[in-house]
Amino acid sequence: MERRDRSLKGLNELIHLDSLDSDERAQGLVRWVDKYLTKHTISEFDLELSDLKKLSELFYKNIMFLKDHKENTRQELIETKKLKSFASNS
């Protein structure tokens, strides 16, 4: 029962993270992985089939989100470096 409760709590937290803005979501996902996947594997989640489908969809969606977020952050860093370089040369 404890494993099921932990699994449902993890799924609900992941659902909540999905509703946050980009920066909070990215940071929240890192904390979520640390909390739920560092000491345990995803195969230890004890969920019903419908909940497993939700978890699977959220995993895929969040992987794509993190890839996009990483690229956007990289582009922002490049622009910041350009502005810093321009400002120091003026």
Order of alpha helices (4+ residues) and beta strands (2+ residues): alpha-alpha-alpha
